[in-house]
Amino acid sequence: MNMRISEILREIREREVRETDLIDRSDLETIRDMKLKSCRHYRETIEQLSAALRRIDDGSYGYCSITGDEIGLKRLEVIPHATLSLDAQAMAERHMR
């Protein structure tokens, strides 16, 4: 995945040099923003999965980081990097509002 991020960033830099027309530059900016968002998403996913692997190593994987309760297999199947139980996640989301 890191290789893909590097490819995207290289492509963005190369295109910036070639594109000079105002409309082309506008399109390029839109595409560049979308690609940068994708890169951010890839990086966040890599970080979350790396953290999940560390939790597997230290024995805390599958347990809620707030309550200590088991997260539950169904939730982990859907979100393998989950750190909160369903109840704790709902509570956190209510708190954020």
JOCORBEL-V809774 format. One record per helix or strand. SS is the DSSP state (a for helix, b for strand). FROM is the first residue (numbers start at 1). TO is the last residue. If there is no record, write none. Layout:
SS|FROM|TO, SS|FROM|TO
//
This chain:
a|2|18, a|22|58, b|63|63, b|70|70, a|73|78, a|86|96
//
